[in-house]
Amino acid sequence: MPKSKDIPAAAREGRDSLLQFTVMVSGRSDPAEVMAYAVERGWLDADGNITPAGIELEKALSDQSGTRSAFQGT
């Protein structure tokens, strides 16, 4: 997996966001299992780089960031 300093900041943030989502949907907490889950779904490549599918998913997740708060407290 690439070292964090070798990944551009925007890609690193996108990958981190994607990994957080992967933890939520997979129910896994072990970093290797989380990474494997994301790779199996095509969100990350075998080197841990975000794929075009991962970028699309991360964009869809970030587009929803404002809608989540609308349902809090209901």
C-alpha positions as CSV (number, residue, x, y, z in Angstrom):
1,M,0.0,0.0,0.0
2,P,1.4,3.5,-0.8
3,K,2.6,5.5,2.1
4,S,0.3,8.4,3.1
5,K,2.9,11.0,2.2
6,D,3.1,9.6,-1.3
7,I,-0.6,10.1,-2.0
8,P,-1.9,13.5,-2.9
9,A,-4.0,15.1,-0.1
10,A,-7.3,15.0,-2.1
11,A,-6.9,11.4,-3.0
12,R,-5.9,10.6,0.6
13,E,-9.0,12.3,2.0
14,G,-11.2,10.5,-0.5
15,R,-9.6,7.1,0.4
16,D,-9.9,7.8,4.1
17,S,-13.6,8.7,3.6
18,L,-14.1,5.6,1.5
19,L,-12.4,3.4,4.2
20,Q,-14.7,4.9,6.9
21,F,-17.7,4.0,4.8
22,T,-16.3,0.5,4.2
23,V,-16.0,0.0,8.0
24,M,-19.6,0.9,8.4
25,V,-21.0,-1.3,5.7
26,S,-18.7,-4.3,6.2
27,G,-18.9,-4.4,10.0
28,R,-15.2,-5.1,10.0
29,S,-12.6,-3.3,12.1
30,D,-9.3,-5.0,11.2
31,P,-7.6,-2.7,8.7
32,A,-6.5,-5.6,6.4
33,E,-10.1,-6.9,6.3
34,V,-11.5,-3.4,5.6
35,M,-9.0,-2.9,2.8
36,A,-9.8,-6.4,1.4
37,Y,-13.5,-5.6,1.4
38,A,-12.9,-2.4,-0.5
39,V,-10.7,-4.1,-3.0
40,E,-13.2,-6.9,-3.5
41,R,-15.8,-4.3,-4.4
42,G,-13.5,-2.4,-6.8
43,W,-13.4,0.7,-4.7
44,L,-9.6,0.4,-4.1
45,D,-7.0,-1.4,-6.2
46,A,-4.6,-4.0,-4.8
47,D,-2.1,-1.3,-3.9
48,G,-4.7,0.7,-1.9
49,N,-5.2,3.4,-4.4
50,I,-8.8,4.7,-5.0
51,T,-10.2,3.4,-8.3
52,P,-12.6,5.3,-10.6
53,A,-15.5,3.3,-9.0
54,G,-14.2,4.4,-5.6
55,I,-14.0,8.0,-6.7
56,E,-17.6,7.8,-7.9
57,L,-18.7,6.3,-4.6
58,E,-16.8,8.8,-2.5
59,K,-18.3,11.7,-4.6
60,A,-21.8,10.3,-4.1
61,L,-21.2,10.0,-0.3
62,S,-19.8,13.5,-0.1
63,D,-22.8,14.9,-2.1
64,Q,-25.1,13.5,0.6
65,S,-23.2,15.2,3.5
66,G,-25.7,18.0,3.8
67,T,-28.8,15.7,3.7
68,R,-27.8,13.6,6.7
69,S,-28.5,16.3,9.2
70,A,-32.0,16.8,7.9
71,F,-33.0,13.4,9.4
72,Q,-31.3,13.7,12.8
73,G,-33.6,13.8,15.8
74,T,-36.6,12.3,14.0
